[in-house]
């Protein structure tokens, strides 16, 4: 999390995130964490919380190894997996 805040990263892909009681741990309040479903997942995408980024989790194409997001930022549309 220190590296994310230092580098001012808006979108970060995490492989093998640490889970405790079926929730990813170590994420601060300034970020939104996306994983598939409830329980442990082997993939996560972390996005900085701000008003310019809208995110939609596409759960029908996500699983424990893949997280698919549709991201809208100003005039850009991005798909991230």
mmCIF file of the N, C-alpha and C atoms, coordinates in Angstrom:
data_MODEL
# 
_entry.id   MODEL 
# 
loop_
_atom_site.group_PDB 
_atom_site.id 
_atom_site.type_symbol 
_atom_site.label_atom_id 
_atom_site.label_alt_id 
_atom_site.label_comp_id 
_atom_site.label_asym_id 
_atom_site.label_entity_id 
_atom_site.label_seq_id 
_atom_site.pdbx_PDB_ins_code 
_atom_site.Cartn_x 
_atom_site.Cartn_y 
_atom_site.Cartn_z 
_atom_site.occupancy 
_atom_site.B_iso_or_equiv 
_atom_site.pdbx_formal_charge 
_atom_site.auth_seq_id 
_atom_site.auth_comp_id 
_atom_site.auth_asym_id 
_atom_site.auth_atom_id 
_atom_site.pdbx_PDB_model_num 
ATOM 1   N N  . UNK A 1 1  ? 0.819   -1.187  0.000   1.00 0.00 ? 1  UNK A N  1 
ATOM 2   C CA . UNK A 1 1  ? 0.000   0.000   0.000   1.00 0.00 ? 1  UNK A CA 1 
ATOM 3   C C  . UNK A 1 1  ? 0.868   1.257   0.000   1.00 0.00 ? 1  UNK A C  1 
ATOM 4   N N  . UNK A 1 2  ? 2.032   1.191   0.638   1.00 0.00 ? 2  UNK A N  1 
ATOM 5   C CA . UNK A 1 2  ? 2.924   2.339   0.645   1.00 0.00 ? 2  UNK A CA 1 
ATOM 6   C C  . UNK A 1 2  ? 3.397   2.647   -0.774  1.00 0.00 ? 2  UNK A C  1 
ATOM 7   N N  . UNK A 1 3  ? 3.733   1.614   -1.546  1.00 0.00 ? 3  UNK A N  1 
ATOM 8   C CA . UNK A 1 3  ? 4.177   1.824   -2.917  1.00 0.00 ? 3  UNK A CA 1 
ATOM 9   C C  . UNK A 1 3  ? 3.061   2.408   -3.774  1.00 0.00 ? 3  UNK A C  1 
ATOM 10  N N  . UNK A 1 4  ? 1.826   1.950   -3.577  1.00 0.00 ? 4  UNK A N  1 
ATOM 11  C CA . UNK A 1 4  ? 0.702   2.484   -4.347  1.00 0.00 ? 4  UNK A CA 1 
ATOM 12  C C  . UNK A 1 4  ? 0.505   3.967   -4.079  1.00 0.00 ? 4  UNK A C  1 
ATOM 13  N N  . UNK A 1 5  ? 0.584   4.372   -2.823  1.00 0.00 ? 5  UNK A N  1 
ATOM 14  C CA . UNK A 1 5  ? 0.386   5.786   -2.510  1.00 0.00 ? 5  UNK A CA 1 
ATOM 15  C C  . UNK A 1 5  ? 1.567   6.640   -2.948  1.00 0.00 ? 5  UNK A C  1 
ATOM 16  N N  . UNK A 1 6  ? 2.783   6.098   -2.887  1.00 0.00 ? 6  UNK A N  1 
ATOM 17  C CA . UNK A 1 6  ? 3.967   6.842   -3.320  1.00 0.00 ? 6  UNK A CA 1 
ATOM 18  C C  . UNK A 1 6  ? 3.962   7.053   -4.830  1.00 0.00 ? 6  UNK A C  1 
ATOM 19  N N  . UNK A 1 7  ? 3.606   6.007   -5.583  1.00 0.00 ? 7  UNK A N  1 
ATOM 20  C CA . UNK A 1 7  ? 3.613   6.069   -7.044  1.00 0.00 ? 7  UNK A CA 1 
ATOM 21  C C  . UNK A 1 7  ? 2.344   6.690   -7.623  1.00 0.00 ? 7  UNK A C  1 
ATOM 22  N N  . UNK A 1 8  ? 1.346   6.968   -6.779  1.00 0.00 ? 8  UNK A N  1 
ATOM 23  C CA . UNK A 1 8  ? 0.060   7.527   -7.221  1.00 0.00 ? 8  UNK A CA 1 
ATOM 24  C C  . UNK A 1 8  ? -0.608  6.626   -8.259  1.00 0.00 ? 8  UNK A C  1 
ATOM 25  N N  . UNK A 1 9  ? -0.594  5.317   -8.012  1.00 0.00 ? 9  UNK A N  1 
ATOM 26  C CA . UNK A 1 9  ? -1.172  4.335   -8.916  1.00 0.00 ? 9  UNK A CA 1 
ATOM 27  C C  . UNK A 1 9  ? -2.688  4.324   -8.768  1.00 0.00 ? 9  UNK A C  1 
ATOM 28  N N  . UNK A 1 10 ? -3.408  4.387   -9.893  1.00 0.00 ? 10 UNK A N  1 
ATOM 29  C CA . UNK A 1 10 ? -4.869  4.365   -9.851  1.00 0.00 ? 10 UNK A CA 1 
ATOM 30  C C  . UNK A 1 10 ? -5.431  2.950   -9.946  1.00 0.00 ? 10 UNK A C  1 
ATOM 31  N N  . UNK A 1 11 ? -4.816  2.093   -10.757 1.00 0.00 ? 11 UNK A N  1 
ATOM 32  C CA . UNK A 1 11 ? -5.283  0.719   -10.945 1.00 0.00 ? 11 UNK A CA 1 
ATOM 33  C C  . UNK A 1 11 ? -4.115  -0.223  -10.701 1.00 0.00 ? 11 UNK A C  1 
ATOM 34  N N  . UNK A 1 12 ? -4.325  -1.214  -9.824  1.00 0.00 ? 12 UNK A N  1 
ATOM 35  C CA . UNK A 1 12 ? -3.273  -2.165  -9.480  1.00 0.00 ? 12 UNK A CA 1 
ATOM 36  C C  . UNK A 1 12 ? -3.838  -3.578  -9.535  1.00 0.00 ? 12 UNK A C  1 
ATOM 37  N N  . UNK A 1 13 ? -3.082  -4.485  -10.135 1.00 0.00 ? 13 UNK A N  1 
ATOM 38  C CA . UNK A 1 13 ? -3.465  -5.885  -10.224 1.00 0.00 ? 13 UNK A CA 1 
ATOM 39  C C  . UNK A 1 13 ? -2.677  -6.668  -9.184  1.00 0.00 ? 13 UNK A C  1 
ATOM 40  N N  . UNK A 1 14 ? -3.381  -7.449  -8.366  1.00 0.00 ? 14 UNK A N  1 
ATOM 41  C CA . UNK A 1 14 ? -2.751  -8.207  -7.295  1.00 0.00 ? 14 UNK A CA 1 
ATOM 42  C C  . UNK A 1 14 ? -2.954  -9.692  -7.547  1.00 0.00 ? 14 UNK A C  1 
ATOM 43  N N  . UNK A 1 15 ? -1.873  -10.422 -7.460  1.00 0.00 ? 15 UNK A N  1 
ATOM 44  C CA . UNK A 1 15 ? -1.914  -11.866 -7.584  1.00 0.00 ? 15 UNK A CA 1 
ATOM 45  C C  . UNK A 1 15 ? -1.707  -12.470 -6.203  1.00 0.00 ? 15 UNK A C  1 
ATOM 46  N N  . UNK A 1 16 ? -2.526  -13.434 -5.824  1.00 0.00 ? 16 UNK A N  1 
ATOM 47  C CA . UNK A 1 16 ? -2.443  -14.098 -4.521  1.00 0.00 ? 16 UNK A CA 1 
ATOM 48  C C  . UNK A 1 16 ? -2.535  -13.095 -3.362  1.00 0.00 ? 16 UNK A C  1 
ATOM 49  N N  . UNK A 1 17 ? -3.648  -12.316 -3.274  1.00 0.00 ? 17 UNK A N  1 
ATOM 50  C CA . UNK A 1 17 ? -3.775  -11.384 -2.148  1.00 0.00 ? 17 UNK A CA 1 
ATOM 51  C C  . UNK A 1 17 ? -3.928  -12.139 -0.832  1.00 0.00 ? 17 UNK A C  1 
ATOM 52  N N  . UNK A 1 18 ? -3.553  -11.494 0.264   1.00 0.00 ? 18 UNK A N  1 
ATOM 53  C CA . UNK A 1 18 ? -3.671  -12.100 1.586   1.00 0.00 ? 18 UNK A CA 1 
ATOM 54  C C  . UNK A 1 18 ? -5.110  -11.942 2.085   1.00 0.00 ? 18 UNK A C  1 
ATOM 55  N N  . UNK A 1 19 ? -5.716  -13.039 2.495   1.00 0.00 ? 19 UNK A N  1 
ATOM 56  C CA . UNK A 1 19 ? -7.081  -13.024 3.009   1.00 0.00 ? 19 UNK A CA 1 
ATOM 57  C C  . UNK A 1 19 ? -7.087  -13.416 4.474   1.00 0.00 ? 19 UNK A C  1 
ATOM 58  N N  . UNK A 1 20 ? -7.945  -12.774 5.241   1.00 0.00 ? 20 UNK A N  1 
ATOM 59  C CA . UNK A 1 20 ? -8.190  -13.139 6.624   1.00 0.00 ? 20 UNK A CA 1 
ATOM 60  C C  . UNK A 1 20 ? -9.695  -13.093 6.833   1.00 0.00 ? 20 UNK A C  1 
ATOM 61  N N  . UNK A 1 21 ? -10.280 -14.188 7.305   1.00 0.00 ? 21 UNK A N  1 
ATOM 62  C CA . UNK A 1 21 ? -11.722 -14.328 7.483   1.00 0.00 ? 21 UNK A CA 1 
ATOM 63  C C  . UNK A 1 21 ? -12.468 -13.991 6.189   1.00 0.00 ? 21 UNK A C  1 
ATOM 64  N N  . UNK A 1 22 ? -11.957 -14.538 5.083   1.00 0.00 ? 22 UNK A N  1 
ATOM 65  C CA . UNK A 1 22 ? -12.544 -14.410 3.745   1.00 0.00 ? 22 UNK A CA 1 
ATOM 66  C C  . UNK A 1 22 ? -12.622 -12.976 3.217   1.00 0.00 ? 22 UNK A C  1 
ATOM 67  N N  . UNK A 1 23 ? -11.766 -12.091 3.722   1.00 0.00 ? 23 UNK A N  1 
ATOM 68  C CA . UNK A 1 23 ? -11.704 -10.713 3.234   1.00 0.00 ? 23 UNK A CA 1 
ATOM 69  C C  . UNK A 1 23 ? -10.246 -10.357 2.972   1.00 0.00 ? 23 UNK A C  1 
ATOM 70  N N  . UNK A 1 24 ? -9.971  -9.638  1.852   1.00 0.00 ? 24 UNK A N  1 
ATOM 71  C CA . UNK A 1 24 ? -8.582  -9.232  1.609   1.00 0.00 ? 24 UNK A CA 1 
ATOM 72  C C  . UNK A 1 24 ? -8.129  -8.248  2.683   1.00 0.00 ? 24 UNK A C  1 
ATOM 73  N N  . UNK A 1 25 ? -6.909  -8.422  3.160   1.00 0.00 ? 25 UNK A N  1 
ATOM 74  C CA . UNK A 1 25 ? -6.382  -7.583  4.233   1.00 0.00 ? 25 UNK A CA 1 
ATOM 75  C C  . UNK A 1 25 ? -5.253  -6.701  3.731   1.00 0.00 ? 25 UNK A C  1 
ATOM 76  N N  . UNK A 1 26 ? -5.007  -5.625  4.458   1.00 0.00 ? 26 UNK A N  1 
ATOM 77  C CA . UNK A 1 26 ? -3.893  -4.742  4.162   1.00 0.00 ? 26 UNK A CA 1 
ATOM 78  C C  . UNK A 1 26 ? -4.263  -3.564  3.270   1.00 0.00 ? 26 UNK A C  1 
ATOM 79  N N  . UNK A 1 27 ? -5.519  -3.462  2.833   1.00 0.00 ? 27 UNK A N  1 
ATOM 80  C CA . UNK A 1 27 ? -5.929  -2.368  1.961   1.00 0.00 ? 27 UNK A CA 1 
ATOM 81  C C  . UNK A 1 27 ? -6.419  -1.203  2.819   1.00 0.00 ? 27 UNK A C  1 
ATOM 82  N N  . UNK A 1 28 ? -6.004  -0.008  2.467   1.00 0.00 ? 28 UNK A N  1 
ATOM 83  C CA . UNK A 1 28 ? -6.415  1.172   3.229   1.00 0.00 ? 28 UNK A CA 1 
ATOM 84  C C  . UNK A 1 28 ? -7.752  1.695   2.712   1.00 0.00 ? 28 UNK A C  1 
ATOM 85  N N  . UNK A 1 29 ? -8.313  2.653   3.419   1.00 0.00 ? 29 UNK A N  1 
ATOM 86  C CA . UNK A 1 29 ? -9.627  3.193   3.082   1.00 0.00 ? 29 UNK A CA 1 
ATOM 87  C C  . UNK A 1 29 ? -9.665  3.962   1.773   1.00 0.00 ? 29 UNK A C  1 
ATOM 88  N N  . UNK A 1 30 ? -8.543  4.429   1.286   1.00 0.00 ? 30 UNK A N  1 
ATOM 89  C CA . UNK A 1 30 ? -8.531  5.223   0.063   1.00 0.00 ? 30 UNK A CA 1 
ATOM 90  C C  . UNK A 1 30 ? -8.608  4.405   -1.213  1.00 0.00 ? 30 UNK A C  1 
ATOM 91  N N  . UNK A 1 31 ? -8.778  3.093   -1.080  1.00 0.00 ? 31 UNK A N  1 
ATOM 92  C CA . UNK A 1 31 ? -8.790  2.207   -2.243  1.00 0.00 ? 31 UNK A CA 1 
ATOM 93  C C  . UNK A 1 31 ? -9.996  1.268   -2.193  1.00 0.00 ? 31 UNK A C  1 
ATOM 94  N N  . UNK A 1 32 ? -10.476 0.885   -3.373  1.00 0.00 ? 32 UNK A N  1 
ATOM 95  C CA . UNK A 1 32 ? -11.541 -0.120  -3.490  1.00 0.00 ? 32 UNK A CA 1 
ATOM 96  C C  . UNK A 1 32 ? -10.908 -1.400  -4.008  1.00 0.00 ? 32 UNK A C  1 
ATOM 97  N N  . UNK A 1 33 ? -11.251 -2.535  -3.398  1.00 0.00 ? 33 UNK A N  1 
ATOM 98  C CA . UNK A 1 33 ? -10.688 -3.830  -3.778  1.00 0.00 ? 33 UNK A CA 1 
ATOM 99  C C  . UNK A 1 33 ? -11.785 -4.682  -4.404  1.00 0.00 ? 33 UNK A C  1 
ATOM 100 N N  . UNK A 1 34 ? -11.480 -5.261  -5.577  1.00 0.00 ? 34 UNK A N  1 
ATOM 101 C CA . UNK A 1 34 ? -12.433 -6.103  -6.290  1.00 0.00 ? 34 UNK A CA 1 
ATOM 102 C C  . UNK A 1 34 ? -11.885 -7.511  -6.408  1.00 0.00 ? 34 UNK A C  1 
ATOM 103 N N  . UNK A 1 35 ? -12.674 -8.483  -5.952  1.00 0.00 ? 35 UNK A N  1 
ATOM 104 C CA . UNK A 1 35 ? -12.373 -9.895  -6.098  1.00 0.00 ? 35 UNK A CA 1 
ATOM 105 C C  . UNK A 1 35 ? -13.658 -10.588 -6.544  1.00 0.00 ? 35 UNK A C  1 
ATOM 106 N N  . UNK A 1 36 ? -13.555 -11.854 -6.911  1.00 0.00 ? 36 UNK A N  1 
ATOM 107 C CA . UNK A 1 36 ? -14.735 -12.591 -7.330  1.00 0.00 ? 36 UNK A CA 1 
ATOM 108 C C  . UNK A 1 36 ? -15.407 -13.255 -6.141  1.00 0.00 ? 36 UNK A C  1 
ATOM 109 N N  . UNK A 1 37 ? -16.684 -12.958 -5.945  1.00 0.00 ? 37 UNK A N  1 
ATOM 110 C CA . UNK A 1 37 ? -17.491 -13.645 -4.952  1.00 0.00 ? 37 UNK A CA 1 
ATOM 111 C C  . UNK A 1 37 ? -17.007 -13.503 -3.524  1.00 0.00 ? 37 UNK A C  1 
ATOM 112 N N  . UNK A 1 38 ? -17.520 -14.395 -2.688  1.00 0.00 ? 38 UNK A N  1 
ATOM 113 C CA . UNK A 1 38 ? -17.150 -14.422 -1.280  1.00 0.00 ? 38 UNK A CA 1 
ATOM 114 C C  . UNK A 1 38 ? -16.029 -15.435 -1.087  1.00 0.00 ? 38 UNK A C  1 
ATOM 115 N N  . UNK A 1 39 ? -15.230 -15.243 -0.104  1.00 0.00 ? 39 UNK A N  1 
ATOM 116 C CA . UNK A 1 39 ? -14.177 -16.194 0.200   1.00 0.00 ? 39 UNK A CA 1 
ATOM 117 C C  . UNK A 1 39 ? -12.876 -15.843 -0.487  1.00 0.00 ? 39 UNK A C  1 
ATOM 118 N N  . UNK A 1 40 ? -11.937 -16.766 -0.380  1.00 0.00 ? 40 UNK A N  1 
ATOM 119 C CA . UNK A 1 40 ? -10.598 -16.524 -0.905  1.00 0.00 ? 40 UNK A CA 1 
ATOM 120 C C  . UNK A 1 40 ? -10.582 -16.509 -2.419  1.00 0.00 ? 40 UNK A C  1 
ATOM 121 N N  . UNK A 1 41 ? -9.798  -15.613 -2.961  1.00 0.00 ? 41 UNK A N  1 
ATOM 122 C CA . UNK A 1 41 ? -9.625  -15.474 -4.402  1.00 0.00 ? 41 UNK A CA 1 
ATOM 123 C C  . UNK A 1 41 ? -8.134  -15.353 -4.680  1.00 0.00 ? 41 UNK A C  1 
ATOM 124 N N  . UNK A 1 42 ? -7.707  -15.798 -5.842  1.00 0.00 ? 42 UNK A N  1 
ATOM 125 C CA . UNK A 1 42 ? -6.285  -15.729 -6.188  1.00 0.00 ? 42 UNK A CA 1 
ATOM 126 C C  . UNK A 1 42 ? -5.966  -14.521 -7.063  1.00 0.00 ? 42 UNK A C  1 
ATOM 127 N N  . UNK A 1 43 ? -6.959  -13.650 -7.253  1.00 0.00 ? 43 UNK A N  1 
ATOM 128 C CA . UNK A 1 43 ? -6.750  -12.448 -8.056  1.00 0.00 ? 43 UNK A CA 1 
ATOM 129 C C  . UNK A 1 43 ? -7.562  -11.299 -7.461  1.00 0.00 ? 43 UNK A C  1 
ATOM 130 N N  . UNK A 1 44 ? -7.022  -10.092 -7.568  1.00 0.00 ? 44 UNK A N  1 
ATOM 131 C CA . UNK A 1 44 ? -7.721  -8.899  -7.088  1.00 0.00 ? 44 UNK A CA 1 
ATOM 132 C C  . UNK A 1 44 ? -7.270  -7.705  -7.916  1.00 0.00 ? 44 UNK A C  1 
ATOM 133 N N  . UNK A 1 45 ? -8.152  -6.731  -8.025  1.00 0.00 ? 45 UNK A N  1 
ATOM 134 C CA . UNK A 1 45 ? -7.810  -5.451  -8.657  1.00 0.00 ? 45 UNK A CA 1 
ATOM 135 C C  . UNK A 1 45 ? -8.128  -4.368  -7.630  1.00 0.00 ? 45 UNK A C  1 
ATOM 136 N N  . UNK A 1 46 ? -7.158  -3.495  -7.406  1.00 0.00 ? 46 UNK A N  1 
ATOM 137 C CA . UNK A 1 46 ? -7.308  -2.399  -6.444  1.00 0.00 ? 46 UNK A CA 1 
ATOM 138 C C  . UNK A 1 46 ? -7.371  -1.098  -7.230  1.00 0.00 ? 46 UNK A C  1 
ATOM 139 N N  . UNK A 1 47 ? -8.379  -0.287  -6.923  1.00 0.00 ? 47 UNK A N  1 
ATOM 140 C CA . UNK A 1 47 ? -8.564  0.988   -7.622  1.00 0.00 ? 47 UNK A CA 1 
ATOM 141 C C  . UNK A 1 47 ? -8.675  2.089   -6.579  1.00 0.00 ? 47 UNK A C  1 
ATOM 142 N N  . UNK A 1 48 ? -7.993  3.197   -6.841  1.00 0.00 ? 48 UNK A N  1 
ATOM 143 C CA . UNK A 1 48 ? -8.054  4.334   -5.928  1.00 0.00 ? 48 UNK A CA 1 
ATOM 144 C C  . UNK A 1 48 ? -9.483  4.878   -5.898  1.00 0.00 ? 48 UNK A C  1 
ATOM 145 N N  . UNK A 1 49 ? -9.937  5.246   -4.723  1.00 0.00 ? 49 UNK A N  1 
ATOM 146 C CA . UNK A 1 49 ? -11.289 5.795   -4.579  1.00 0.00 ? 49 UNK A CA 1 
ATOM 147 C C  . UNK A 1 49 ? -11.273 7.275   -4.926  1.00 0.00 ? 49 UNK A C  1 
ATOM 148 N N  . UNK A 1 50 ? -11.969 7.609   -6.007  1.00 0.00 ? 50 UNK A N  1 
ATOM 149 C CA . UNK A 1 50 ? -12.180 9.014   -6.343  1.00 0.00 ? 50 UNK A CA 1 
ATOM 150 C C  . UNK A 1 50 ? -13.415 9.132   -7.229  1.00 0.00 ? 50 UNK A C  1 
ATOM 151 N N  . UNK A 1 51 ? -13.853 10.363  -7.466  1.00 0.00 ? 51 UNK A N  1 
ATOM 152 C CA . UNK A 1 51 ? -15.096 10.597  -8.196  1.00 0.00 ? 51 UNK A CA 1 
ATOM 153 C C  . UNK A 1 51 ? -14.952 10.463  -9.707  1.00 0.00 ? 51 UNK A C  1 
ATOM 154 N N  . UNK A 1 52 ? -13.738 10.360  -10.238 1.00 0.00 ? 52 UNK A N  1 
ATOM 155 C CA . UNK A 1 52 ? -13.564 10.317  -11.688 1.00 0.00 ? 52 UNK A CA 1 
ATOM 156 C C  . UNK A 1 52 ? -13.540 8.904   -12.248 1.00 0.00 ? 52 UNK A C  1 
ATOM 157 N N  . UNK A 1 53 ? -13.544 7.892   -11.378 1.00 0.00 ? 53 UNK A N  1 
ATOM 158 C CA . UNK A 1 53 ? -13.458 6.503   -11.831 1.00 0.00 ? 53 UNK A CA 1 
ATOM 159 C C  . UNK A 1 53 ? -14.711 5.743   -11.384 1.00 0.00 ? 53 UNK A C  1 
ATOM 160 N N  . UNK A 1 54 ? -15.471 5.234   -12.368 1.00 0.00 ? 54 UNK A N  1 
ATOM 161 C CA . UNK A 1 54 ? -16.614 4.372   -12.096 1.00 0.00 ? 54 UNK A CA 1 
ATOM 162 C C  . UNK A 1 54 ? -16.237 2.954   -12.483 1.00 0.00 ? 54 UNK A C  1 
ATOM 163 N N  . UNK A 1 55 ? -16.580 1.987   -11.640 1.00 0.00 ? 55 UNK A N  1 
ATOM 164 C CA . UNK A 1 55 ? -16.160 0.604   -11.852 1.00 0.00 ? 55 UNK A CA 1 
ATOM 165 C C  . UNK A 1 55 ? -17.368 -0.324  -11.777 1.00 0.00 ? 55 UNK A C  1 
ATOM 166 N N  . UNK A 1 56 ? -17.395 -1.292  -12.686 1.00 0.00 ? 56 UNK A N  1 
ATOM 167 C CA . UNK A 1 56 ? -18.421 -2.325  -12.685 1.00 0.00 ? 56 UNK A CA 1 
ATOM 168 C C  . UNK A 1 56 ? -17.733 -3.681  -12.737 1.00 0.00 ? 56 UNK A C  1 
ATOM 169 N N  . UNK A 1 57 ? -17.973 -4.529  -11.731 1.00 0.00 ? 57 UNK A N  1 
ATOM 170 C CA . UNK A 1 57 ? -17.439 -5.883  -11.713 1.00 0.00 ? 57 UNK A CA 1 
ATOM 171 C C  . UNK A 1 57 ? -18.309 -6.748  -12.611 1.00 0.00 ? 57 UNK A C  1 
ATOM 172 N N  . UNK A 1 58 ? -17.702 -7.420  -13.577 1.00 0.00 ? 58 UNK A N  1 
ATOM 173 C CA . UNK A 1 58 ? -18.429 -8.305  -14.488 1.00 0.00 ? 58 UNK A CA 1 
ATOM 174 C C  . UNK A 1 58 ? -18.251 -9.720  -13.947 1.00 0.00 ? 58 UNK A C  1 
ATOM 175 N N  . UNK A 1 59 ? -19.168 -10.121 -13.068 1.00 0.00 ? 59 UNK A N  1 
ATOM 176 C CA . UNK A 1 59 ? -19.009 -11.369 -12.318 1.00 0.00 ? 59 UNK A CA 1 
ATOM 177 C C  . UNK A 1 59 ? -19.205 -12.616 -13.173 1.00 0.00 ? 59 UNK A C  1 
ATOM 178 N N  . UNK A 1 60 ? -19.985 -12.551 -14.255 1.00 0.00 ? 60 UNK A N  1 
ATOM 179 C CA . UNK A 1 60 ? -20.196 -13.752 -15.072 1.00 0.00 ? 60 UNK A CA 1 
ATOM 180 C C  . UNK A 1 60 ? -18.924 -14.175 -15.803 1.00 0.00 ? 60 UNK A C  1 
ATOM 181 N N  . UNK A 1 61 ? -17.939 -13.302 -15.940 1.00 0.00 ? 61 UNK A N  1 
ATOM 182 C CA . UNK A 1 61 ? -16.663 -13.637 -16.564 1.00 0.00 ? 61 UNK A CA 1 
ATOM 183 C C  . UNK A 1 61 ? -15.508 -13.638 -15.559 1.00 0.00 ? 61 UNK A C  1 
ATOM 184 N N  . UNK A 1 62 ? -15.824 -13.542 -14.277 1.00 0.00 ? 62 UNK A N  1 
ATOM 185 C CA . UNK A 1 62 ? -14.816 -13.566 -13.221 1.00 0.00 ? 62 UNK A CA 1 
ATOM 186 C C  . UNK A 1 62 ? -14.892 -14.899 -12.487 1.00 0.00 ? 62 UNK A C  1 
ATOM 187 N N  . UNK A 1 63 ? -13.761 -15.313 -11.933 1.00 0.00 ? 63 UNK A N  1 
ATOM 188 C CA . UNK A 1 63 ? -13.718 -16.504 -11.089 1.00 0.00 ? 63 UNK A CA 1 
ATOM 189 C C  . UNK A 1 63 ? -12.601 -16.325 -10.073 1.00 0.00 ? 63 UNK A C  1 
ATOM 190 N N  . UNK A 1 64 ? -12.210 -17.385 -9.377  1.00 0.00 ? 64 UNK A N  1 
ATOM 191 C CA . UNK A 1 64 ? -11.178 -17.256 -8.342  1.00 0.00 ? 64 UNK A CA 1 
ATOM 192 C C  . UNK A 1 64 ? -9.822  -16.854 -8.891  1.00 0.00 ? 64 UNK A C  1 
ATOM 193 N N  . UNK A 1 65 ? -9.579  -17.083 -10.178 1.00 0.00 ? 65 UNK A N  1 
ATOM 194 C CA . UNK A 1 65 ? -8.297  -16.744 -10.795 1.00 0.00 ? 65 UNK A CA 1 
ATOM 195 C C  . UNK A 1 65 ? -8.345  -15.495 -11.665 1.00 0.00 ? 65 UNK A C  1 
ATOM 196 N N  . UNK A 1 66 ? -9.525  -14.969 -11.912 1.00 0.00 ? 66 UNK A N  1 
ATOM 197 C CA . UNK A 1 66 ? -9.691  -13.842 -12.837 1.00 0.00 ? 66 UNK A CA 1 
ATOM 198 C C  . UNK A 1 66 ? -10.730 -12.870 -12.299 1.00 0.00 ? 66 UNK A C  1 
ATOM 199 N N  . UNK A 1 67 ? -10.421 -11.583 -12.379 1.00 0.00 ? 67 UNK A N  1 
ATOM 200 C CA . UNK A 1 67 ? -11.375 -10.537 -12.034 1.00 0.00 ? 67 UNK A CA 1 
ATOM 201 C C  . UNK A 1 67 ? -11.509 -9.646  -13.259 1.00 0.00 ? 67 UNK A C  1 
ATOM 202 N N  . UNK A 1 68 ? -12.730 -9.501  -13.772 1.00 0.00 ? 68 UNK A N  1 
ATOM 203 C CA . UNK A 1 68 ? -12.958 -8.656  -14.941 1.00 0.00 ? 68 UNK A CA 1 
ATOM 204 C C  . UNK A 1 68 ? -13.736 -7.424  -14.510 1.00 0.00 ? 68 UNK A C  1 
ATOM 205 N N  . UNK A 1 69 ? -13.181 -6.254  -14.808 1.00 0.00 ? 69 UNK A N  1 
ATOM 206 C CA . UNK A 1 69 ? -13.820 -4.985  -14.477 1.00 0.00 ? 69 UNK A CA 1 
ATOM 207 C C  . UNK A 1 69 ? -14.022 -4.162  -15.730 1.00 0.00 ? 69 UNK A C  1 
ATOM 208 N N  . UNK A 1 70 ? -15.110 -3.407  -15.741 1.00 0.00 ? 70 UNK A N  1 
ATOM 209 C CA . UNK A 1 70 ? -15.312 -2.368  -16.748 1.00 0.00 ? 70 UNK A CA 1 
ATOM 210 C C  . UNK A 1 70 ? -15.123 -1.045  -16.020 1.00 0.00 ? 70 UNK A C  1 
ATOM 211 N N  . UNK A 1 71 ? -14.170 -0.261  -16.499 1.00 0.00 ? 71 UNK A N  1 
ATOM 212 C CA . UNK A 1 71 ? -13.814 0.986   -15.828 1.00 0.00 ? 71 UNK A CA 1 
ATOM 213 C C  . UNK A 1 71 ? -14.119 2.161   -16.745 1.00 0.00 ? 71 UNK A C  1 
ATOM 214 N N  . UNK A 1 72 ? -14.816 3.147   -16.205 1.00 0.00 ? 72 UNK A N  1 
ATOM 215 C CA . UNK A 1 72 ? -15.103 4.383   -16.935 1.00 0.00 ? 72 UNK A CA 1 
ATOM 216 C C  . UNK A 1 72 ? -14.372 5.521   -16.238 1.00 0.00 ? 72 UNK A C  1 
ATOM 217 N N  . UNK A 1 73 ? -13.485 6.178   -16.974 1.00 0.00 ? 73 UNK A N  1 
ATOM 218 C CA . UNK A 1 73 ? -12.741 7.312   -16.425 1.00 0.00 ? 73 UNK A CA 1 
ATOM 219 C C  . UNK A 1 73 ? -12.843 8.445   -17.426 1.00 0.00 ? 73 UNK A C  1 
ATOM 220 N N  . UNK A 1 74 ? -13.604 9.447   -17.039 1.00 0.00 ? 74 UNK A N  1 
ATOM 221 C CA . UNK A 1 74 ? -13.886 10.591  -17.902 1.00 0.00 ? 74 UNK A CA 1 
ATOM 222 C C  . UNK A 1 74 ? -14.444 10.110  -19.243 1.00 0.00 ? 74 UNK A C  1 
ATOM 223 N N  . UNK A 1 75 ? -13.674 10.182  -20.297 1.00 0.00 ? 75 UNK A N  1 
ATOM 224 C CA . UNK A 1 75 ? -14.182 9.762   -21.612 1.00 0.00 ? 75 UNK A CA 1 
ATOM 225 C C  . UNK A 1 75 ? -13.620 8.416   -22.033 1.00 0.00 ? 75 UNK A C  1 
ATOM 226 N N  . UNK A 1 76 ? -12.854 7.746   -21.171 1.00 0.00 ? 76 UNK A N  1 
ATOM 227 C CA . UNK A 1 76 ? -12.252 6.465   -21.515 1.00 0.00 ? 76 UNK A CA 1 
ATOM 228 C C  . UNK A 1 76 ? -13.073 5.316   -20.927 1.00 0.00 ? 76 UNK A C  1 
ATOM 229 N N  . UNK A 1 77 ? -13.154 4.221   -21.687 1.00 0.00 ? 77 UNK A N  1 
ATOM 230 C CA . UNK A 1 77 ? -13.737 2.967   -21.206 1.00 0.00 ? 77 UNK A CA 1 
ATOM 231 C C  . UNK A 1 77 ? -12.638 1.919   -21.272 1.00 0.00 ? 77 UNK A C  1 
ATOM 232 N N  . UNK A 1 78 ? -12.435 1.202   -20.171 1.00 0.00 ? 78 UNK A N  1 
ATOM 233 C CA . UNK A 1 78 ? -11.342 0.239   -20.080 1.00 0.00 ? 78 UNK A CA 1 
ATOM 234 C C  . UNK A 1 78 ? -11.906 -1.070  -19.536 1.00 0.00 ? 78 UNK A C  1 
ATOM 235 N N  . UNK A 1 79 ? -11.462 -2.183  -20.107 1.00 0.00 ? 79 UNK A N  1 
ATOM 236 C CA . UNK A 1 79 ? -11.751 -3.494  -19.534 1.00 0.00 ? 79 UNK A CA 1 
ATOM 237 C C  . UNK A 1 79 ? -10.454 -4.015  -18.935 1.00 0.00 ? 79 UNK A C  1 
ATOM 238 N N  . UNK A 1 80 ? -10.498 -4.473  -17.686 1.00 0.00 ? 80 UNK A N  1 
ATOM 239 C CA . UNK A 1 80 ? -9.304  -4.974  -17.001 1.00 0.00 ? 80 UNK A CA 1 
ATOM 240 C C  . UNK A 1 80 ? -9.568  -6.371  -16.484 1.00 0.00 ? 80 UNK A C  1 
ATOM 241 N N  . UNK A 1 81 ? -8.581  -7.243  -16.676 1.00 0.00 ? 81 UNK A N  1 
ATOM 242 C CA . UNK A 1 81 ? -8.697  -8.599  -16.158 1.00 0.00 ? 81 UNK A CA 1 
ATOM 243 C C  . UNK A 1 81 ? -7.360  -9.002  -15.561 1.00 0.00 ? 81 UNK A C  1 
# 
